Amino acid sequence: QVQLVESGGGLVQPGGSLRLSCAASGSIFSRYTMGWYRQAPGNQREWVAGITSGGSTNYADSVKGRFTISRDNAKNTVYLQMNSLKPEDTAVYYCNLETSWGRPLGSWGQGTQVTVSS
């Protein structure tokens, strides 16, 4: 069972930046596609970005050009660099292993809160 721990969230003004991290336990991390998801109050959880074991990336249209996903397999960690943040980016952000883009596999961590507000 892979455990996932997200961190790096916080309060930021519109136009600001944050970098989220997701640390995974276990030795299987490097073999899997990893994804970032988010859930705003009253909304369903939505897929934000994904990165394959080989480093190919994909993004939801709402964040394309503003967010960048990356991974460090030696550290079992996946990152989400978020720039030009908007109030509509406010949500709890989660990471997970994926079987394919937007198809999570495994248990969810506690997430990290991102609030974009002036």
Phi, psi and omega in degrees: 000121180276132175256139185239132180232113180267149178205169174105356179289175179167191178261129181219149179282155175307137183090351181277185184227153172215153174236118178266149176233150176223113179262132181245140175272164174092167186262000185267354187309312188294344183271349189250148163294139178242146180226154170253140179229165175213154179221116176269156180305131178081358181246160173284157175295136181234150178284140182247312184197157178216157178218131180282172178298333180270356176101002175289142185236159177209150186223150169293148182302328184292341183240356183301132181089348180245326183252148176226125177261142177211170180214153174233099184294331179294333180256003182052043185227140174241144185240157171224107176273121184244117179244165178048049184294146181240157177305328180287355173277354179298125184182170166270129183256136181231156170241162176196159168290154180228147170275331173197177184307124174075011178243092186288153180227124176105180183280155178270148172277195183277345180078171177225133186279130172242124179236123180249111185201147175267000000 
